[in-house]
Amino acid sequence: ELIEVEVGKFELVQVFFRKKNDYIIGGKVTNGKMENKIKAKILRKDIEIGKGEITSLQKVDKKVSEIKEGNECGMKFTTNIELNPGDIFIGYRMETKKVTL
């Protein structure tokens, strides 16, 4: 059985660039951590408006695999939703849970 495991929250502060469904954005990890190559739910005013995927994470000019709570970062994010400053991303990954009888 596949289950969603929440990794962390990210608040979008600025959209730097958009090309079709690819965004380059900046913001702050407000809870937990953000990891490269994970999926994220997009919330606007506490309502889920869509999903996307983190395709790259950067701290200053260095590519990294994760960013911990309290740190600012840049990311490349893919989604078909129009992103706005203030949007909240809930990062998650899918894990297999063993079913016991």
Buried (B, 14 or more C-beta within 10 A) or exposed (E): EEEEEEBBBBBBEEBEEEEEEBBBBBBBBBBBBBBBEBBBBBBBEEEEBBBBBBBBBBBEEEEBEBBEBEEBBBBBBBBEBEBEEEBBBBBBEEEEEEEEE
